[in-house]
Structure formats: structure tokens, C-alpha cells
């Protein structure tokens, strides 16, 4: 247990650390609304939505403590750095306060770490300018131990706020 943080003793305290993903491609608008309602009701930290749902989430969660997070280059991270930056900039302009950027797994396997680092650095700078949170999303379930360590070092070096260990889509 981290000595600097008090233990989480209530479900309300735990909710403040949770993020609800609403990323399934088959979610209807009604289902997204329902998920946002749950997020508001339980006052979870954030809800991560598809880019097409950011406007809806920002409207539904206005006047609540729940932050809107948006996935960038979901589910495989295959977009170019320029496309990821454009997408992140647009999502932040629409009201997202967190960016969940999926890192290209192929680049990690190809050991193109400089490209991954450059991409994360640019996204981190954009998020800093907008006072937003950046989460680097790596597919840990299909990465070996060495790549996991390198991924964490890249995230730390570039100023990512969090590392997310999987999108739940790649196996």
C-alpha cells in the first residue's frame, strides 16, 4: 500500500478512481445515454467514449464531476501521428478533458520506439496546453515483459499521466 495515500474505504471513494469505457462499436445512442447516467449516478472519475459520442457525453455530463475522456486511434493505434494529433485536438475542442491514445502495437513490436516516443510527446504537449489528461494505451496482454517495461518508460519520459494496459480489443 502506498504510504502517502489513505486506504480506499468506501465505494464512493473507489468510484473517484474508476473510468467507465463506452467504446463498443455496437452501442446505440440510448445505450450511451444509459452509461452516462450510470457514470453520473455513481460519480465515477471519467467515462471514455468513442469520438462520435463526445458531444453527447459533454452535454449529458455537464454540471457533474465526471470527466469526459475520448479514445484516439481506437482500437489498434494504427493512425499516423498527424491524424492522432488532429483527432485529439478536435476532441479537446469539443470538451473532452482526457485523451486515451492507443499506441501502435506494430511500432512497439518493430522496436520503432523513437516514433512512439515522438507521437506521445506531441500528444502530451497538446494535452498540457489544454490542461487535459493523457493516457497512453498499450496492449500489454500481447506484449512481452521487455516491451511492457519500455512502454512504461516511454510514457513516463513523455509526460503521460497514466498508462492503460489494454483496449480490450486485441488478443
C-alpha positions in Angstrom: 0.0 0.0 0.0 1.3 3.5 -0.9 2.2 5.1 2.4 1.3 8.6 1.1 -2.3 7.7 0.2 -5.1 6.8 2.6 -6.8 3.4 2.0 -9.9 3.4 -0.1 -12.6 2.5 2.4 -15.9 3.3 0.7 -17.5 2.6 -2.7 -17.8 6.4 -3.2 -14.0 6.8 -2.7 -13.3 3.9 -5.1 -15.6 5.4 -7.7 -13.4 8.5 -7.8 -10.7 6.3 -9.4 -12.8 4.5 -12.0 -13.3 5.1 -15.6 -16.2 3.6 -17.5 -15.5 2.6 -21.1 -18.3 3.1 -23.6 -16.4 2.1 -26.7 -18.2 -0.9 -28.1 -18.9 -0.2 -31.8 -22.5 -1.5 -31.5 -23.5 0.8 -28.7 -26.7 2.7 -29.6 -27.3 6.3 -28.6 -29.7 5.1 -26.0 -27.1 2.7 -24.5 -24.5 5.5 -24.4 -27.0 7.7 -22.6 -27.7 4.9 -20.1 -23.9 4.5 -19.5 -23.5 8.2 -18.9 -26.4 8.2 -16.5 -24.7 5.4 -14.5 -21.4 7.4 -14.5 -23.1 10.4 -13.2 -25.1 8.5 -10.6 -22.1 6.8 -9.1 -19.8 9.9 -9.6 -17.0 7.9 -11.2 -13.9 9.7 -12.3 -14.4 9.6 -16.0 -16.2 8.0 -18.9 -14.3 7.1 -22.0 -16.4 7.4 -25.2 -16.0 7.0 -28.9 -15.0 10.2 -30.7 -18.5 10.4 -32.3 -20.1 10.4 -28.7 -18.0 13.3 -27.2 -20.6 16.0 -27.9 -23.3 13.8 -26.3 -21.2 13.0 -23.3 -20.2 16.6 -22.7 -23.9 17.6 -22.8 -25.1 14.7 -20.6 -22.3 15.2 -18.0 -22.4 18.9 -17.7 -22.8 20.1 -14.1 -21.3 16.8 -12.9 -17.9 15.7 -11.6 -17.5 13.1 -14.2 -14.8 13.9 -16.8 -15.2 13.0 -20.5 -12.4 11.0 -21.9 -12.1 10.1 -25.6 -10.3 7.4 -27.3 -7.9 8.4 -30.1 -6.9 5.8 -32.8 -9.0 3.2 -31.2 -8.9 0.2 -31.3 -5.5 -0.5 -32.9 -3.4 2.7 -32.8 -2.8 2.4 -36.5 -3.4 6.1 -37.4 -0.4 8.3 -38.2 0.9 10.8 -35.6 -0.6 13.7 -37.5 -4.1 12.1 -37.6 -3.9 11.3 -33.9 -2.9 14.9 -33.1 -5.8 16.3 -35.3 -8.2 13.9 -33.6 -7.0 14.8 -30.1 -7.2 18.5 -30.8 -10.7 18.2 -32.2 -11.9 16.1 -29.2 -10.4 18.6 -26.7 -12.1 21.4 -28.6 -15.4 19.6 -28.3 -15.0 19.3 -24.5 -13.1 16.1 -23.7 -10.8 16.6 -20.8 -8.9 13.3 -21.1 -7.4 11.6 -24.2 -6.9 7.9 -24.3 -4.3 7.5 -27.1 -3.9 4.0 -28.4 -0.2 3.3 -29.2 0.6 1.4 -32.4 1.4 -2.1 -31.4 3.2 -2.8 -34.7 5.6 0.1 -33.9 6.3 -1.4 -30.5 7.0 -4.9 -32.0 9.1 -3.3 -34.7 11.1 -1.5 -32.0 10.3 1.9 -33.5 10.5 3.4 -30.0 11.7 6.8 -31.3 8.5 7.1 -33.4 6.3 6.0 -30.4 8.1 8.5 -28.1 7.7 11.3 -30.6 4.0 10.6 -31.0 3.4 10.5 -27.3 5.5 13.6 -26.7 3.4 15.6 -29.2 0.1 14.4 -27.7 1.4 15.1 -24.1 2.3 18.7 -25.2 -1.1 19.2 -26.7 -2.8 17.9 -23.5 -0.6 20.1 -21.3 -1.6 23.2 -23.3 -5.3 22.3 -22.9 -4.9 21.2 -19.2 -6.1 17.8 -20.1 -5.0 14.3 -19.0 -3.2 12.0 -21.4 -3.4 8.2 -21.1 -1.1 6.0 -23.2 -2.9 2.8 -24.1 -0.7 -0.1 -24.7 -1.7 -3.7 -25.5 0.1 -5.4 -22.5 -1.7 -8.7 -22.9 0.1 -9.3 -26.2 3.4 -7.6 -25.3 6.3 -9.4 -23.7 7.9 -8.2 -20.5 10.6 -6.2 -22.1 8.2 -4.3 -24.3 6.0 -3.6 -21.3 8.9 -2.0 -19.4 9.9 0.0 -22.5 6.3 1.2 -22.9 6.2 2.4 -19.3 9.5 4.2 -19.7 8.3 5.9 -22.9 5.0 7.0 -21.1 7.0 8.4 -18.2 9.6 10.2 -20.3 6.9 11.9 -22.4 4.8 13.1 -19.6 1.7 10.8 -19.9 -0.4 11.0 -16.8 -1.4 7.3 -16.9 -0.7 4.0 -18.7 -3.7 1.9 -19.7 -2.7 -1.7 -20.2 -5.2 -2.8 -22.8 -8.0 -1.7 -25.1 -9.8 -5.0 -24.5 -9.9 -5.5 -28.3 -6.6 -7.1 -29.3 -5.9 -10.6 -28.3 
